[in-house]
Amino acid sequence: MDLDVFIAAHRAEWDRLDALLHRKRRLTGAEADELVALYQRTTTHLSLLLSSAPDPALTTRLTSLVARARSTVTGARKASWRDTARFFTTAFPAAVYRLRHWWIPTAVLSTVVAALLGWWIAAHPEVQAAIGAPDDLRAMTRPGGEYETYYSSHPATAFAAQVWTNNAQAVAMCLVLGAFLGLPVLWILFQNMLNLGVGIGLMSSAGRLDTFLGLILPHGLLELTAVFIAAGIGLRLGWTLIDPGPRTRRAALAQEGRSALGVAIGLAAVLFVSGALEAFVTPSGLPTWARIGIGTATELAFLLYVQVLGGRAVRAGATGDLDPSDRDATLPTAA
């Protein structure tokens, strides 16, 4: 491409588009049609320039023109309660359901790892001794010890806020760090399973595993599910770098990244429910069967929500990504 000839041939169109974008008054119907046509042609010009003769100064100008024109043509759309409802009934469950083949195996394998760690700690006194002094371990596992008083050591509302913040940070780290080939996600997940395994092992060796499960299950089922979903989707994001499929790597990362961001917002709501259970149900005076029943019912309700609404949305073509009208315009590819 002869850049000078290209600029001479199309400069008038770019100047005209720029002039229309700077109009203070409302455009007439003919001017609006002209703006749309110039926007489409300039988008094509930018694509040709990028693929044939990239020039930094000209590319910057045309990119700015295309972005401003697109904003004018499509208009700014304000978020509404309808968008919130659509997110929780379609986008969020669709993203979780679509990626179930990643987070369900993650959940199963992680649970097995936690159980094996718990068995290993319970069966080996020397491992327990490496964790802490015998007196300290007895103080933690005895009736009324630290494992039990932890859930009632602070006012319920403050404790719920603290739990929500800590869990939300863990979930966000899994989703964000997934872009680093998923390796940091595996470490975060292992740390969570190690903490769970230590609790299982120590309480089991003290003959109080039933008490521990009665404390952890009411809120832990939903809480760990949120962590597993975040870890699975983080790993999927990391795998996208290796195998983007038929999409370009950039487009694949953009799509999966937008879905992961949406999942992070949805899981914040899930963790809010989990934090409320941990603050108000786990330390309550309800019988153990009732507390576990509440936690199990909440977990089943969430899984049913993902299965029904998410499955329906995915079958209708939803992926958990933004609406096409809310995504950045994709430049046409020059032949």
N, C-alpha and C positions, 0 to 999 in steps of 0.2 A: 504494500500500500504506500502510495506517495502521500505523506502526511500533509504537505503544503496544499496539494490539490484537494485532499479530503476536507481540510479546514475551509478552503475557499468555496467549496461546493455547498457546505452545510452551515457556515457561520451565520448566515441570515436567519435560518430556522432557529438556531440556538438563541440568537439575540431576540427574536420575536417571542420565543417561549419565556425568556427571562423578563421581557417587558410585560407580558400578560401576567406573570406571577407577581409583579410589583404593582399591578393595578390596585388603586385604593378603592375605586368604586366596584360595585357588583358587575360581573361580566354579563354581557348579553348572551343569548342562546348561541348565536353564531360564534362568538368569541370562546365560549365554553367548549363548543365542538372543535374549534381550532386548537385550543389548549390540549385537549385529549389526543388529537391527531399528532401534534408536535411532541407530546410526552411519549407516545408510542414510537415515533421515529427516532427521537433522541435516545431512547432506551436501546434501540437497535444499533444506533451509531456507537454508543458506549460499548456494546458487546463486540462490535467489529473492531473497535479501537483496542480493546483489551486482548483480543485474540490475534491481532495482526501487527499493530504498531503501537504498543503502550507508550504513551508520553505522559510523564507525571503531572505536568501542569494542566494539560487538556483533560486527562482522566479525572483530576480533582474537580475541574469545573463541571464536566458532564455528570459526574456522580452527584454533585450538589444539586444540579438542575433536575435530575431524575428524582432525587429524594424529595425535593420541594414540590415538584409537579405531582408526584404520587400522593403526597399529603393533601394537596389541593383537590385532586381528582377523587380520592377515596373519602376524604373528610376525616375528622377526628371523631372517634366513637367513644362515648362515655360508658364506663362500667355501670351495670345496673344489678338489681336484685335477681333479675332473670339470669344474668351471667353467673352469679353465685350459685343459683339453683342448678343451672346446667352443669357447672363444674362438679358439684357433689352428686349429681344423678347420672352424669355421662362421662365427663373427661377423667376424673379421678378414678372411679371404679374401672373404667375401660383401660387405663394405663396399668393398674394393678393386675387386672385379669389378663391382659395381653402378655405380661411378663411373668405369669405364674410359673412357667417352666424354668425360670431362674430362681425365684425366691422360695418356692416350695422345696426343691432339693436343698437349697441353702438352709432352710429351717430344719429339715430332717437330719442332715449331716451335722449341723451345729448342735442339735439336741443330743445326738449320739455322742458327740465329742464331750459335751458337758456331763452326760451320764457316765462315760468311761473315766473322765477325770475325777468325778465324785467317788466312783468305786475304787479307783487307784488310791486316792487319799484316805478313804475309810479303811482300806485293807492294809495300809502300810504306816505303822506308827512313826517310823523314821521320817516319812514325808510330813506328817503332822508336826513333828518336832521342828522341822525346818520352817514351817509356817509361823510358829509362835511357841512361846514357853507354855508348859502344861497348865500353869495357873491362869495364864491369859486365855487359853483356849477354853478352860472350864468356865471362866467368867463370861465368855461369849455364848456358850452353848447351854448353860444351866437354865432351869426355869426362871424366868424374869431376867435373863441375861441380855447381852447387847443385841443379839439377833431378834429378840422379841420386843425390847423397848425402843429399838430404832424407829419403828413405825409410829410410835406415839410420843417421841421425845420432843416434838415441836408442835405448835398450834397447827391444826389441820389445814387451814387455808394457806399459811406460809409454807408448810411442807409440800402441799400440792403444787404450788408455784415453783418451788425448788426442784421437785421431781420433774415437772414438765420442762423446765429450762435445761436440766442435765440431759434428759432423754432426747429433747429436740436437737441439742448440740451433737449428740452421738449420731442421730439419724442424718442431720445435715452433713456431717463429716463423711459418712458413708456415701452419700449421693454426690457430694462435690469431689471427693478424692477418688471416686471411681474412674475419672478421666486419666489417672496415672496408672493405667493398665490394671486397675482393680487391686493392686498389691496392698495399699494402705487399708483397704476395706477388709481384707483377710486378717490383718493385724488387729483392727478394731473389733472385729467379730470374735477373734480368739480371746481377746481380753475380756469381753463380756461373758463368754462361755467359761473362761477360767474362774472368774468371780462366782459364777453360778455353781461350777463344779466344786469349788472350795466350800461353799455353804452346804452343798449336798453331802460332801465327804465328812466335814466336821460334825454336822448335826447327826448324820447317820452313825458315826463312831460313838456318839454320845447316846445313841438309842432314841433320838428325838427327830427322826426324819419326818414322821407324820406331822409334827408341829411345824417344821420348816416348810413343808409343802402346803400346809394350811395357811401359812403366812405369805408365801410367794405366789400361789396359784390365783388368788382372787384378782390381782392386778397384773401378774406376770404373764399370763396367757396373751392378753392384748398388747402389753408392752413389748414382749419379745417378738410377737408377730410383726409389729411396726419396725423393729430393728431388722428382722429377717427380710422384710420387704425392701427396706432401704439398702441393705447389703446386697440383695439379689439384683436390684436395679443398678446399684453402683457397679457391680461386676459386669452387668450387661453393657453399661456405658464404657467400661474398660475394654471389653471384647470388641466393641464397635471400632475402636482404633485398629484392631488387628484384622477384623473381617467386617467391613462396612456393607457387604452384600452388593446388590446391583446399584446402590446409590454411591455417589462420590463420598469420600471420607468426610469432607466438610459438611455435606448435606446430611449425612447420617448422624454425625455428632450433633449438629444443630437440632435435628428432630428428637433424638434421644435425650439431649440436654434439656430441651423444652419440656418433654414429658417428665424427666426427673425433677425439674423445678416444680411442676404441678403436683407431683407425688409428694414432694417435701411439704407443700402447703397443706395437702390433704392429711398427711401423717401428723402434722402439728395438731389438727383437730382430734385425730385418733389418740394421740398421746395426752391430750387434755382430758379425755375420758379416762384413760389409764391412770393418770395422776390423781384424778378425783377418787377413783377406786382405791388407790394406794393410801390416800390420806383419810378417807372417810369409811371405807368398808373393811380394809385389811385390819386396822387396829380396833375395830368396833367390838362390842360385846356379843355380836351374833354368834350362833354355833358355827363350828368349822364347816359343817356341810352346807350351811346357808351361805357363808362367805364364798366358798368354792363354787356353789351353785350360781351365785350372782356373776362371778368372774367367767364361768363357763358359758352362761347364757349370753353375756356381752360378747365373748369371743365368737360364739356361733352366729350371733346376729351380724357381726362384722363380716364373717366369711360368707354368709348368705347374701349380704348386701353386695359384696364383690362378685359372687357367682351369678346372681340374678341380674342386677343392674349392669355390671361390667360385661357379662356375657352377652346381654342384649345389645349393649352399645357397640361392642366389637363386631358382632354379627351385622350390625347396621353400618359398619365401616369406620367407626370411631377408633382412634389410636391413643388418645390422651394428649395429642398435640393440640396447638392452638387452632382456632378456626382459620381457614384459608385467608379470610379477609383481614385477619390480624397478623399474619406472617409477613416477613419481608418479601418484596417482589423478587421473583427469580428471573435473572436476566436470560433472554433467549440466547441460544448457542448458534454462533455463526456457522454456516455450512462450509 
